[in-house]
């Protein structure tokens, strides 16, 4: 029997938000970030192909272009913050517990389309209610339970990673 180890949806939300953010802030192709992070994530999860991550991050950026809003950095940072700290019911995310790994694989596959839908819904929610904005000095590194994920998202990326 095949071992299914899909990434939790909220982890993929964070990853794709980080790819989009690093692309906007950086000077490398989107593919470079998606390829590098995919290589690391595939050690943990079976569904983190570079194509999937690239597709979702690109769709998120196209959406921001569609709505003609130039706050891409704020939206991506806030989406990462919200996805890391809150669940779908807007309750604080459970990150600690006896015999509990918040980054543990799931059996439910998350599609690029569902990541985009979550991002779109979040952006509209943030535009209506600024309380969802990430604090200016917040970083994923501030969440010790997500150190492994933060290490992947802050890994050094070079131009050749796009190939």
Secondary structure, DSSP 8 states (H G I E B T S, - for coil): -----B--HHHHHHHHHHHHHHHHHSSS-HHHHHHHHHHHHTTT-TT--HHHHHHHHHHHHHHHHHTT---HHHHHHHHHHHHHHB-TTSSB-----TT--TT--BSS---HHHHHHHHHHHHHHHHH-GGGS--TT--GGG-GGGHHHHHHHT----GGGG-
